[in-house]
Amino acid sequence: MSSGTDTNQGNEEQLYNDLFNLGNRVTISLDIPDSEIQKLQDDYVRYGNGKSPIYRRVTKMTVTINNTS
């Protein structure tokens, strides 16, 4: 399994506090290849209600807190 490169996140404690602060807007964007989307759809049919025990791959994940990635 490979992982992407993290951007400079600065102070980890501040990042944690910002992420879980209910007053902040948090947006999570996922880039998922079409082949993985098809597998997710197949898993939904096979296991029902999206409760597949199988993890699927995303190409990129971006977490944005208050318009700052």
PQR file of N, CA, C, O and H, with PARSE charges and radii, in Angstrom:
ATOM      1  N   MET A   1       0.843  -1.166   0.000 -0.4000 1.5000
ATOM      2  CA  MET A   1       0.000   0.000   0.000 -0.0000 2.0000
ATOM      3  C   MET A   1       0.894   1.237   0.000  0.5500 1.7000
ATOM      4  O   MET A   1       1.885   1.305   0.727 -0.5500 1.4000
ATOM      5  N   SER A   2       0.531   2.196  -0.816 -0.4000 1.5000
ATOM      6  CA  SER A   2       1.309   3.422  -0.855 -0.0000 2.0000
ATOM      7  C   SER A   2       0.495   4.558  -0.263  0.5500 1.7000
ATOM      8  O   SER A   2      -0.729   4.482  -0.158 -0.5500 1.4000
ATOM      9  H   SER A   2      -0.274   2.141  -1.407  0.4000 1.0000
ATOM     10  N   SER A   3       1.189   5.592   0.115 -0.4000 1.5000
ATOM     11  CA  SER A   3       0.492   6.760   0.653 -0.0000 2.0000
ATOM     12  C   SER A   3       1.032   8.002  -0.012  0.5500 1.7000
ATOM     13  O   SER A   3       2.143   8.006  -0.542 -0.5500 1.4000
ATOM     14  H   SER A   3       2.184   5.653   0.030  0.4000 1.0000
ATOM     15  N   GLY A   4       0.241   9.050   0.017 -0.4000 1.5000
ATOM     16  CA  GLY A   4       0.638  10.298  -0.601 -0.0000 2.0000
ATOM     17  C   GLY A   4       1.576  11.086   0.283  0.5500 1.7000
ATOM     18  O   GLY A   4       1.969  10.642   1.362 -0.5500 1.4000
ATOM     19  H   GLY A   4      -0.662   9.046   0.447  0.4000 1.0000
ATOM     20  N   THR A   5       1.921  12.245  -0.189 -0.4000 1.5000
ATOM     21  CA  THR A   5       2.809  13.123   0.542 -0.0000 2.0000
ATOM     22  C   THR A   5       1.977  14.142   1.309  0.5500 1.7000
ATOM     23  O   THR A   5       1.125  14.816   0.730 -0.5500 1.4000
ATOM     24  H   THR A   5       1.602  12.606  -1.066  0.4000 1.0000
ATOM     25  N   ASP A   6       2.220  14.250   2.586 -0.4000 1.5000
ATOM     26  CA  ASP A   6       1.520  15.236   3.399 -0.0000 2.0000
ATOM     27  C   ASP A   6       2.093  16.616   3.136  0.5500 1.7000
ATOM     28  O   ASP A   6       3.286  16.765   2.873 -0.5500 1.4000
ATOM     29  H   ASP A   6       2.912  13.702   3.056  0.4000 1.0000
ATOM     30  N   THR A   7       1.242  17.615   3.210 -0.4000 1.5000
ATOM     31  CA  THR A   7       1.724  18.993   3.157 -0.0000 2.0000
ATOM     32  C   THR A   7       2.175  19.397   4.548  0.5500 1.7000
ATOM     33  O   THR A   7       1.868  18.716   5.526 -0.5500 1.4000
ATOM     34  H   THR A   7       0.273  17.494   3.425  0.4000 1.0000
ATOM     35  N   ASN A   8       2.889  20.483   4.639 -0.4000 1.5000
ATOM     36  CA  ASN A   8       3.329  20.985   5.942 -0.0000 2.0000
ATOM     37  C   ASN A   8       2.092  21.326   6.761  0.5500 1.7000
ATOM     38  O   ASN A   8       1.294  22.172   6.358 -0.5500 1.4000
ATOM     39  H   ASN A   8       3.139  21.036   3.844  0.4000 1.0000
ATOM     40  N   GLN A   9       1.932  20.688   7.879 -0.4000 1.5000
ATOM     41  CA  GLN A   9       0.737  20.850   8.676 -0.0000 2.0000
ATOM     42  C   GLN A   9       0.936  21.778   9.863  0.5500 1.7000
ATOM     43  O   GLN A   9      -0.008  22.053  10.605 -0.5500 1.4000
ATOM     44  H   GLN A   9       2.581  20.001   8.206  0.4000 1.0000
ATOM     45  N   GLY A  10       2.132  22.250  10.042 -0.4000 1.5000
ATOM     46  CA  GLY A  10       2.371  23.183  11.144 -0.0000 2.0000
ATOM     47  C   GLY A  10       2.207  22.514  12.495  0.5500 1.7000
ATOM     48  O   GLY A  10       2.591  21.358  12.677 -0.5500 1.4000
ATOM     49  H   GLY A  10       2.899  22.026   9.440  0.4000 1.0000
ATOM     50  N   ASN A  11       1.649  23.228  13.418 -0.4000 1.5000
ATOM     51  CA  ASN A  11       1.475  22.774  14.788 -0.0000 2.0000
ATOM     52  C   ASN A  11       0.390  21.689  14.845  0.5500 1.7000
ATOM     53  O   ASN A  11      -0.783  21.971  14.600 -0.5500 1.4000
ATOM     54  H   ASN A  11       1.337  24.167  13.270  0.4000 1.0000
ATOM     55  N   GLU A  12       0.779  20.464  15.166 -0.4000 1.5000
ATOM     56  CA  GLU A  12      -0.169  19.343  15.177 -0.0000 2.0000
ATOM     57  C   GLU A  12      -1.280  19.525  16.196  0.5500 1.7000
ATOM     58  O   GLU A  12      -2.423  19.156  15.927 -0.5500 1.4000
ATOM     59  H   GLU A  12       1.732  20.236  15.365  0.4000 1.0000
ATOM     60  N   GLU A  13      -0.974  20.083  17.354 -0.4000 1.5000
ATOM     61  CA  GLU A  13      -2.007  20.288  18.371 -0.0000 2.0000
ATOM     62  C   GLU A  13      -3.046  21.295  17.872  0.5500 1.7000
ATOM     63  O   GLU A  13      -4.245  21.099  18.067 -0.5500 1.4000
ATOM     64  H   GLU A  13      -0.046  20.383  17.573  0.4000 1.0000
ATOM     65  N   GLN A  14      -2.584  22.373  17.229 -0.4000 1.5000
ATOM     66  CA  GLN A  14      -3.505  23.371  16.701 -0.0000 2.0000
ATOM     67  C   GLN A  14      -4.347  22.775  15.576  0.5500 1.7000
ATOM     68  O   GLN A  14      -5.544  23.047  15.485 -0.5500 1.4000
ATOM     69  H   GLN A  14      -1.609  22.532  17.071  0.4000 1.0000
ATOM     70  N   LEU A  15      -3.732  21.969  14.727 -0.4000 1.5000
ATOM     71  CA  LEU A  15      -4.459  21.307  13.644 -0.0000 2.0000
ATOM     72  C   LEU A  15      -5.556  20.407  14.211  0.5500 1.7000
ATOM     73  O   LEU A  15      -6.688  20.431  13.729 -0.5500 1.4000
ATOM     74  H   LEU A  15      -2.760  21.747  14.801  0.4000 1.0000
ATOM     75  N   TYR A  16      -5.230  19.624  15.218 -0.4000 1.5000
ATOM     76  CA  TYR A  16      -6.206  18.754  15.878 -0.0000 2.0000
ATOM     77  C   TYR A  16      -7.361  19.575  16.447  0.5500 1.7000
ATOM     78  O   TYR A  16      -8.528  19.246  16.238 -0.5500 1.4000
ATOM     79  H   TYR A  16      -4.310  19.604  15.609  0.4000 1.0000
ATOM     80  N   ASN A  17      -7.030  20.633  17.157 -0.4000 1.5000
ATOM     81  CA  ASN A  17      -8.066  21.487  17.746 -0.0000 2.0000
ATOM     82  C   ASN A  17      -8.948  22.121  16.672  0.5500 1.7000
ATOM     83  O   ASN A  17     -10.165  22.203  16.843 -0.5500 1.4000
ATOM     84  H   ASN A  17      -6.082  20.901  17.327  0.4000 1.0000
ATOM     85  N   ASP A  18      -8.349  22.568  15.571 -0.4000 1.5000
ATOM     86  CA  ASP A  18      -9.125  23.158  14.471 -0.0000 2.0000
ATOM     87  C   ASP A  18     -10.027  22.127  13.808  0.5500 1.7000
ATOM     88  O   ASP A  18     -11.164  22.430  13.447 -0.5500 1.4000
ATOM     89  H   ASP A  18      -7.361  22.501  15.433  0.4000 1.0000
ATOM     90  N   LEU A  19      -9.518  20.908  13.649 -0.4000 1.5000
ATOM     91  CA  LEU A  19     -10.280  19.858  12.984 -0.0000 2.0000
ATOM     92  C   LEU A  19     -11.538  19.490  13.762  0.5500 1.7000
ATOM     93  O   LEU A  19     -12.589  19.251  13.166 -0.5500 1.4000
ATOM     94  H   LEU A  19      -8.594  20.662  13.942  0.4000 1.0000
ATOM     95  N   PHE A  20     -11.440  19.444  15.081 -0.4000 1.5000
ATOM     96  CA  PHE A  20     -12.572  19.007  15.897 -0.0000 2.0000
ATOM     97  C   PHE A  20     -13.336  20.153  16.564  0.5500 1.7000
ATOM     98  O   PHE A  20     -14.209  19.917  17.400 -0.5500 1.4000
ATOM     99  H   PHE A  20     -10.587  19.638  15.565  0.4000 1.0000
ATOM    100  N   ASN A  21     -13.011  21.375  16.199 -0.4000 1.5000
ATOM    101  CA  ASN A  21     -13.742  22.538  16.705 -0.0000 2.0000
ATOM    102  C   ASN A  21     -15.069  22.624  15.953  0.5500 1.7000
ATOM    103  O   ASN A  21     -15.079  22.797  14.734 -0.5500 1.4000
ATOM    104  H   ASN A  21     -12.302  21.567  15.521  0.4000 1.0000
ATOM    105  N   LEU A  22     -16.183  22.505  16.667 -0.4000 1.5000
ATOM    106  CA  LEU A  22     -17.501  22.505  16.033 -0.0000 2.0000
ATOM    107  C   LEU A  22     -17.818  23.821  15.339  0.5500 1.7000
ATOM    108  O   LEU A  22     -18.738  23.878  14.524 -0.5500 1.4000
ATOM    109  H   LEU A  22     -16.175  22.365  17.657  0.4000 1.0000
ATOM    110  N   GLY A  23     -17.080  24.871  15.644 -0.4000 1.5000
ATOM    111  CA  GLY A  23     -17.295  26.159  15.001 -0.0000 2.0000
ATOM    112  C   GLY A  23     -16.606  26.286  13.658  0.5500 1.7000
ATOM    113  O   GLY A  23     -16.852  27.248  12.931 -0.5500 1.4000
ATOM    114  H   GLY A  23     -16.332  24.825  16.307  0.4000 1.0000
ATOM    115  N   ASN A  24     -15.743  25.331  13.311 -0.4000 1.5000
ATOM    116  CA  ASN A  24     -15.016  25.370  12.048 -0.0000 2.0000
ATOM    117  C   ASN A  24     -15.726  24.556  10.983  0.5500 1.7000
ATOM    118  O   ASN A  24     -16.365  23.546  11.275 -0.5500 1.4000
ATOM    119  H   ASN A  24     -15.543  24.550  13.902  0.4000 1.0000
ATOM    120  N   ARG A  25     -15.605  25.005   9.756 -0.4000 1.5000
ATOM    121  CA  ARG A  25     -16.144  24.254   8.617 -0.0000 2.0000
ATOM    122  C   ARG A  25     -15.033  23.346   8.095  0.5500 1.7000
ATOM    123  O   ARG A  25     -13.966  23.822   7.706 -0.5500 1.4000
ATOM    124  H   ARG A  25     -15.086  25.826   9.518  0.4000 1.0000
ATOM    125  N   VAL A  26     -15.289  22.032   8.086 -0.4000 1.5000
ATOM    126  CA  VAL A  26     -14.320  21.047   7.612 -0.0000 2.0000
ATOM    127  C   VAL A  26     -14.882  20.390   6.358  0.5500 1.7000
ATOM    128  O   VAL A  26     -16.004  19.883   6.361 -0.5500 1.4000
ATOM    129  H   VAL A  26     -16.156  21.645   8.402  0.4000 1.0000
ATOM    130  N   THR A  27     -14.090  20.402   5.285 -0.4000 1.5000
ATOM    131  CA  THR A  27     -14.475  19.775   4.025 -0.0000 2.0000
ATOM    132  C   THR A  27     -13.453  18.696   3.703  0.5500 1.7000
ATOM    133  O   THR A  27     -12.247  18.933   3.776 -0.5500 1.4000
ATOM    134  H   THR A  27     -13.179  20.814   5.283  0.4000 1.0000
ATOM    135  N   ILE A  28     -13.937  17.504   3.344 -0.4000 1.5000
ATOM    136  CA  ILE A  28     -13.062  16.407   2.944 -0.0000 2.0000
ATOM    137  C   ILE A  28     -13.402  16.043   1.510  0.5500 1.7000
ATOM    138  O   ILE A  28     -14.543  15.697   1.204 -0.5500 1.4000
ATOM    139  H   ILE A  28     -14.916  17.311   3.284  0.4000 1.0000
ATOM    140  N   SER A  29     -12.407  16.123   0.630 -0.4000 1.5000
ATOM    141  CA  SER A  29     -12.594  15.790  -0.783 -0.0000 2.0000
ATOM    142  C   SER A  29     -11.795  14.535  -1.110  0.5500 1.7000
ATOM    143  O   SER A  29     -10.635  14.402  -0.721 -0.5500 1.4000
ATOM    144  H   SER A  29     -11.481  16.404   0.879  0.4000 1.0000
ATOM    145  N   LEU A  30     -12.433  13.617  -1.830 -0.4000 1.5000
ATOM    146  CA  LEU A  30     -11.787  12.367  -2.229 -0.0000 2.0000
ATOM    147  C   LEU A  30     -11.789  12.245  -3.746  0.5500 1.7000
ATOM    148  O   LEU A  30     -12.818  12.456  -4.387 -0.5500 1.4000
ATOM    149  H   LEU A  30     -13.375  13.724  -2.146  0.4000 1.0000
ATOM    150  N   ASP A  31     -10.631  11.903  -4.324 -0.4000 1.5000
ATOM    151  CA  ASP A  31     -10.554  11.553  -5.741 -0.0000 2.0000
ATOM    152  C   ASP A  31     -10.492  10.033  -5.803  0.5500 1.7000
ATOM    153  O   ASP A  31      -9.537   9.419  -5.327 -0.5500 1.4000
ATOM    154  H   ASP A  31      -9.795  11.731  -3.803  0.4000 1.0000
ATOM    155  N   ILE A  32     -11.528   9.427  -6.400 -0.4000 1.5000
ATOM    156  CA  ILE A  32     -11.646   7.974  -6.447 -0.0000 2.0000
ATOM    157  C   ILE A  32     -11.701   7.538  -7.908  0.5500 1.7000
ATOM    158  O   ILE A  32     -12.556   8.016  -8.653 -0.5500 1.4000
ATOM    159  H   ILE A  32     -12.304   9.925  -6.787  0.4000 1.0000
ATOM    160  N   PRO A  33     -10.808   6.640  -8.339 -0.5600 1.5000
ATOM    161  CA  PRO A  33     -10.837   6.164  -9.726  0.2800 2.0000
ATOM    162  C   PRO A  33     -12.167   5.458 -10.035  0.5500 1.7000
ATOM    163  O   PRO A  33     -12.791   4.868  -9.153 -0.5500 1.4000
ATOM    164  N   ASP A  34     -12.580   5.531 -11.299 -0.4000 1.5000
ATOM    165  CA  ASP A  34     -13.827   4.885 -11.723 -0.0000 2.0000
ATOM    166  C   ASP A  34     -13.851   3.399 -11.370  0.5500 1.7000
ATOM    167  O   ASP A  34     -14.895   2.863 -11.000 -0.5500 1.4000
ATOM    168  H   ASP A  34     -12.073   6.009 -12.015  0.4000 1.0000
ATOM    169  N   SER A  35     -12.701   2.736 -11.485 -0.4000 1.5000
ATOM    170  CA  SER A  35     -12.644   1.298 -11.180 -0.0000 2.0000
ATOM    171  C   SER A  35     -12.967   1.036  -9.706  0.5500 1.7000
ATOM    172  O   SER A  35     -13.600   0.033  -9.376 -0.5500 1.4000
ATOM    173  H   SER A  35     -11.853   3.172 -11.786  0.4000 1.0000
ATOM    174  N   GLU A  36     -12.537   1.927  -8.833 -0.4000 1.5000
ATOM    175  CA  GLU A  36     -12.826   1.773  -7.408 -0.0000 2.0000
ATOM    176  C   GLU A  36     -14.287   2.100  -7.108  0.5500 1.7000
ATOM    177  O   GLU A  36     -14.895   1.477  -6.237 -0.5500 1.4000
ATOM    178  H   GLU A  36     -12.023   2.742  -9.101  0.4000 1.0000
ATOM    179  N   ILE A  37     -14.854   3.072  -7.822 -0.4000 1.5000
ATOM    180  CA  ILE A  37     -16.279   3.388  -7.665 -0.0000 2.0000
ATOM    181  C   ILE A  37     -17.111   2.160  -8.024  0.5500 1.7000
ATOM    182  O   ILE A  37     -18.073   1.832  -7.329 -0.5500 1.4000
ATOM    183  H   ILE A  37     -14.360   3.578  -8.529  0.4000 1.0000
ATOM    184  N   GLN A  38     -16.741   1.485  -9.108 -0.4000 1.5000
ATOM    185  CA  GLN A  38     -17.468   0.283  -9.513 -0.0000 2.0000
ATOM    186  C   GLN A  38     -17.379  -0.790  -8.431  0.5500 1.7000
ATOM    187  O   GLN A  38     -18.367  -1.467  -8.146 -0.5500 1.4000
ATOM    188  H   GLN A  38     -15.960   1.751  -9.672  0.4000 1.0000
ATOM    189  N   LYS A  39     -16.207  -0.947  -7.831 -0.4000 1.5000
ATOM    190  CA  LYS A  39     -16.039  -1.918  -6.749 -0.0000 2.0000
ATOM    191  C   LYS A  39     -16.911  -1.545  -5.544  0.5500 1.7000
ATOM    192  O   LYS A  39     -17.503  -2.419  -4.910 -0.5500 1.4000
ATOM    193  H   LYS A  39     -15.405  -0.397  -8.062  0.4000 1.0000
ATOM    194  N   LEU A  40     -16.988  -0.237  -5.229 -0.4000 1.5000
ATOM    195  CA  LEU A  40     -17.858   0.208  -4.133 -0.0000 2.0000
ATOM    196  C   LEU A  40     -19.315  -0.136  -4.418  0.5500 1.7000
ATOM    197  O   LEU A  40     -20.043  -0.589  -3.534 -0.5500 1.4000
ATOM    198  H   LEU A  40     -16.507   0.472  -5.744  0.4000 1.0000
ATOM    199  N   GLN A  41     -19.731   0.085  -5.662 -0.4000 1.5000
ATOM    200  CA  GLN A  41     -21.106  -0.235  -6.035 -0.0000 2.0000
ATOM    201  C   GLN A  41     -21.358  -1.736  -5.945  0.5500 1.7000
ATOM    202  O   GLN A  41     -22.408  -2.162  -5.462 -0.5500 1.4000
ATOM    203  H   GLN A  41     -19.140   0.453  -6.380  0.4000 1.0000
ATOM    204  N   ASP A  42     -20.409  -2.531  -6.403 -0.4000 1.5000
ATOM    205  CA  ASP A  42     -20.534  -3.989  -6.309 -0.0000 2.0000
ATOM    206  C   ASP A  42     -20.583  -4.438  -4.849  0.5500 1.7000
ATOM    207  O   ASP A  42     -21.354  -5.330  -4.495 -0.5500 1.4000
ATOM    208  H   ASP A  42     -19.557  -2.184  -6.794  0.4000 1.0000
ATOM    209  N   ASP A  43     -19.752  -3.814  -4.001 -0.4000 1.5000
ATOM    210  CA  ASP A  43     -19.750  -4.132  -2.573 -0.0000 2.0000
ATOM    211  C   ASP A  43     -21.103  -3.820  -1.946  0.5500 1.7000
ATOM    212  O   ASP A  43     -21.594  -4.575  -1.106 -0.5500 1.4000
ATOM    213  H   ASP A  43     -19.125  -3.089  -4.289  0.4000 1.0000
ATOM    214  N   TYR A  44     -21.700  -2.713  -2.352 -0.4000 1.5000
ATOM    215  CA  TYR A  44     -22.999  -2.325  -1.801 -0.0000 2.0000
ATOM    216  C   TYR A  44     -24.047  -3.392  -2.082  0.5500 1.7000
ATOM    217  O   TYR A  44     -24.843  -3.747  -1.213 -0.5500 1.4000
ATOM    218  H   TYR A  44     -21.301  -2.100  -3.034  0.4000 1.0000
ATOM    219  N   VAL A  45     -24.029  -3.900  -3.326 -0.4000 1.5000
ATOM    220  CA  VAL A  45     -24.979  -4.954  -3.699 -0.0000 2.0000
ATOM    221  C   VAL A  45     -24.668  -6.236  -2.929  0.5500 1.7000
ATOM    222  O   VAL A  45     -25.574  -6.898  -2.423 -0.5500 1.4000
ATOM    223  H   VAL A  45     -23.382  -3.611  -4.031  0.4000 1.0000
ATOM    224  N   ARG A  46     -23.409  -6.575  -2.846 -0.4000 1.5000
ATOM    225  CA  ARG A  46     -23.011  -7.834  -2.209 -0.0000 2.0000
ATOM    226  C   ARG A  46     -23.262  -7.834  -0.701  0.5500 1.7000
ATOM    227  O   ARG A  46     -23.802  -8.800  -0.161 -0.5500 1.4000
ATOM    228  H   ARG A  46     -22.672  -6.038  -3.258  0.4000 1.0000
ATOM    229  N   TYR A  47     -22.867  -6.747  -0.016 -0.4000 1.5000
ATOM    230  CA  TYR A  47     -22.934  -6.713   1.443 -0.0000 2.0000
ATOM    231  C   TYR A  47     -24.131  -5.945   1.984  0.5500 1.7000
ATOM    232  O   TYR A  47     -24.500  -6.112   3.146 -0.5500 1.4000
ATOM    233  H   TYR A  47     -22.428  -5.963  -0.454  0.4000 1.0000
ATOM    234  N   GLY A  48     -24.729  -5.118   1.167 -0.4000 1.5000
ATOM    235  CA  GLY A  48     -25.894  -4.347   1.589 -0.0000 2.0000
ATOM    236  C   GLY A  48     -25.546  -3.168   2.478  0.5500 1.7000
ATOM    237  O   GLY A  48     -24.659  -3.256   3.327 -0.5500 1.4000
ATOM    238  H   GLY A  48     -24.429  -4.981   0.223  0.4000 1.0000
ATOM    239  N   ASN A  49     -26.244  -2.074   2.279 -0.4000 1.5000
ATOM    240  CA  ASN A  49     -26.107  -0.863   3.100 -0.0000 2.0000
ATOM    241  C   ASN A  49     -24.686  -0.327   3.200  0.5500 1.7000
ATOM    242  O   ASN A  49     -24.364   0.366   4.165 -0.5500 1.4000
ATOM    243  H   ASN A  49     -26.964  -2.002   1.589  0.4000 1.0000
ATOM    244  N   GLY A  50     -23.837  -0.625   2.243 -0.4000 1.5000
ATOM    245  CA  GLY A  50     -22.485  -0.074   2.236 -0.0000 2.0000
ATOM    246  C   GLY A  50     -21.591  -0.561   3.351  0.5500 1.7000
ATOM    247  O   GLY A  50     -20.619   0.113   3.689 -0.5500 1.4000
ATOM    248  H   GLY A  50     -24.098  -1.188   1.459  0.4000 1.0000
ATOM    249  N   LYS A  51     -21.884  -1.712   3.936 -0.4000 1.5000
ATOM    250  CA  LYS A  51     -21.103  -2.213   5.073 -0.0000 2.0000
ATOM    251  C   LYS A  51     -20.094  -3.277   4.648  0.5500 1.7000
ATOM    252  O   LYS A  51     -20.000  -4.341   5.259 -0.5500 1.4000
ATOM    253  H   LYS A  51     -22.674  -2.261   3.662  0.4000 1.0000
ATOM    254  N   SER A  52     -19.355  -2.978   3.611 -0.4000 1.5000
ATOM    255  CA  SER A  52     -18.342  -3.907   3.127 -0.0000 2.0000
ATOM    256  C   SER A  52     -17.157  -3.952   4.085  0.5500 1.7000
ATOM    257  O   SER A  52     -16.771  -2.923   4.638 -0.5500 1.4000
ATOM    258  H   SER A  52     -19.431  -2.113   3.115  0.4000 1.0000
ATOM    259  N   PRO A  53     -16.574  -5.139   4.289 -0.5600 1.5000
ATOM    260  CA  PRO A  53     -15.372  -5.234   5.122  0.2800 2.0000
ATOM    261  C   PRO A  53     -14.106  -4.891   4.328  0.5500 1.7000
ATOM    262  O   PRO A  53     -12.998  -4.983   4.857 -0.5500 1.4000
ATOM    263  N   ILE A  54     -14.266  -4.498   3.067 -0.4000 1.5000
ATOM    264  CA  ILE A  54     -13.134  -4.248   2.176 -0.0000 2.0000
ATOM    265  C   ILE A  54     -12.903  -2.748   2.038  0.5500 1.7000
ATOM    266  O   ILE A  54     -13.840  -1.995   1.774 -0.5500 1.4000
ATOM    267  H   ILE A  54     -15.166  -4.423   2.637  0.4000 1.0000
ATOM    268  N   TYR A  55     -11.657  -2.314   2.217 -0.4000 1.5000
ATOM    269  CA  TYR A  55     -11.290  -0.914   2.009 -0.0000 2.0000
ATOM    270  C   TYR A  55     -11.022  -0.700   0.529  0.5500 1.7000
ATOM    271  O   TYR A  55     -10.499  -1.589  -0.143 -0.5500 1.4000
ATOM    272  H   TYR A  55     -10.896  -2.926   2.432  0.4000 1.0000
ATOM    273  N   ARG A  56     -11.374   0.461   0.021 -0.4000 1.5000
ATOM    274  CA  ARG A  56     -11.133   0.795  -1.374 -0.0000 2.0000
ATOM    275  C   ARG A  56     -10.178   1.979  -1.457  0.5500 1.7000
ATOM    276  O   ARG A  56     -10.096   2.794  -0.538 -0.5500 1.4000
ATOM    277  H   ARG A  56     -11.799   1.183   0.567  0.4000 1.0000
ATOM    278  N   ARG A  57      -9.464   2.062  -2.565 -0.4000 1.5000
ATOM    279  CA  ARG A  57      -8.382   3.026  -2.759 -0.0000 2.0000
ATOM    280  C   ARG A  57      -8.912   4.374  -3.254  0.5500 1.7000
ATOM    281  O   ARG A  57      -9.798   4.435  -4.106 -0.5500 1.4000
ATOM    282  H   ARG A  57      -9.530   1.400  -3.312  0.4000 1.0000
ATOM    283  N   VAL A  58      -8.356   5.440  -2.705 -0.4000 1.5000
ATOM    284  CA  VAL A  58      -8.572   6.780  -3.242 -0.0000 2.0000
ATOM    285  C   VAL A  58      -7.243   7.281  -3.786  0.5500 1.7000
ATOM    286  O   VAL A  58      -6.180   6.933  -3.271 -0.5500 1.4000
ATOM    287  H   VAL A  58      -7.636   5.391  -2.013  0.4000 1.0000
ATOM    288  N   THR A  59      -7.308   8.093  -4.822 -0.4000 1.5000
ATOM    289  CA  THR A  59      -6.098   8.630  -5.421 -0.0000 2.0000
ATOM    290  C   THR A  59      -5.554   9.802  -4.612  0.5500 1.7000
ATOM    291  O   THR A  59      -4.345   9.970  -4.458 -0.5500 1.4000
ATOM    292  H   THR A  59      -8.171   8.376  -5.240  0.4000 1.0000
ATOM    293  N   LYS A  60      -6.486  10.611  -4.098 -0.4000 1.5000
ATOM    294  CA  LYS A  60      -6.079  11.792  -3.347 -0.0000 2.0000
ATOM    295  C   LYS A  60      -7.170  12.153  -2.345  0.5500 1.7000
ATOM    296  O   LYS A  60      -8.360  12.050  -2.641 -0.5500 1.4000
ATOM    297  H   LYS A  60      -7.469  10.475  -4.223  0.4000 1.0000
ATOM    298  N   MET A  61      -6.749  12.576  -1.161 -0.4000 1.5000
ATOM    299  CA  MET A  61      -7.677  13.061  -0.152 -0.0000 2.0000
ATOM    300  C   MET A  61      -7.195  14.419   0.332  0.5500 1.7000
ATOM    301  O   MET A  61      -6.025  14.595   0.673 -0.5500 1.4000
ATOM    302  H   MET A  61      -5.782  12.660  -0.920  0.4000 1.0000
ATOM    303  N   THR A  62      -8.118  15.376   0.357 -0.4000 1.5000
ATOM    304  CA  THR A  62      -7.785  16.724   0.812 -0.0000 2.0000
ATOM    305  C   THR A  62      -8.718  17.099   1.935  0.5500 1.7000
ATOM    306  O   THR A  62      -9.935  16.983   1.796 -0.5500 1.4000
ATOM    307  H   THR A  62      -9.069  15.232   0.080  0.4000 1.0000
ATOM    308  N   VAL A  63      -8.162  17.552   3.056 -0.4000 1.5000
ATOM    309  CA  VAL A  63      -8.962  18.034   4.186 -0.0000 2.0000
ATOM    310  C   VAL A  63      -8.740  19.538   4.256  0.5500 1.7000
ATOM    311  O   VAL A  63      -7.608  20.018   4.322 -0.5500 1.4000
ATOM    312  H   VAL A  63      -7.173  17.647   3.168  0.4000 1.0000
ATOM    313  N   THR A  64      -9.855  20.270   4.239 -0.4000 1.5000
ATOM    314  CA  THR A  64      -9.794  21.730   4.283 -0.0000 2.0000
ATOM    315  C   THR A  64     -10.525  22.205   5.532  0.5500 1.7000
ATOM    316  O   THR A  64     -11.661  21.801   5.783 -0.5500 1.4000
ATOM    317  H   THR A  64     -10.774  19.880   4.184  0.4000 1.0000
ATOM    318  N   ILE A  65      -9.875  23.063   6.314 -0.4000 1.5000
ATOM    319  CA  ILE A  65     -10.481  23.630   7.517 -0.0000 2.0000
ATOM    320  C   ILE A  65     -10.571  25.135   7.308  0.5500 1.7000
ATOM    321  O   ILE A  65      -9.559  25.816   7.149 -0.5500 1.4000
ATOM    322  H   ILE A  65      -8.952  23.391   6.110  0.4000 1.0000
ATOM    323  N   ASN A  66     -11.818  25.648   7.312 -0.4000 1.5000
ATOM    324  CA  ASN A  66     -12.041  27.086   7.115 -0.0000 2.0000
ATOM    325  C   ASN A  66     -11.315  27.618   5.882  0.5500 1.7000
ATOM    326  O   ASN A  66     -10.630  28.639   5.939 -0.5500 1.4000
ATOM    327  H   ASN A  66     -12.640  25.095   7.441  0.4000 1.0000
ATOM    328  N   ASN A  67     -11.479  26.904   4.760 -0.4000 1.5000
ATOM    329  CA  ASN A  67     -10.915  27.295   3.458 -0.0000 2.0000
ATOM    330  C   ASN A  67      -9.394  27.254   3.405  0.5500 1.7000
ATOM    331  O   ASN A  67      -8.794  27.898   2.544 -0.5500 1.4000
ATOM    332  H   ASN A  67     -12.036  26.075   4.713  0.4000 1.0000
ATOM    333  N   THR A  68      -8.752  26.501   4.320 -0.4000 1.5000
ATOM    334  CA  THR A  68      -7.306  26.340   4.297 -0.0000 2.0000
ATOM    335  C   THR A  68      -6.969  24.856   4.232  0.5500 1.7000
ATOM    336  O   THR A  68      -7.304  24.098   5.143 -0.5500 1.4000
ATOM    337  H   THR A  68      -9.239  25.978   5.019  0.4000 1.0000
ATOM    338  N   SER A  69      -6.296  24.436   3.139 -0.4000 1.5000
ATOM    339  CA  SER A  69      -5.938  23.020   2.974 -0.0000 2.0000
ATOM    340  C   SER A  69      -4.693  22.685   3.734  0.5500 1.7000
ATOM    341  O   SER A  69      -4.244  21.539   3.709 -0.5500 1.4000
ATOM    342  H   SER A  69      -6.024  25.051   2.399  0.4000 1.0000
TER
END
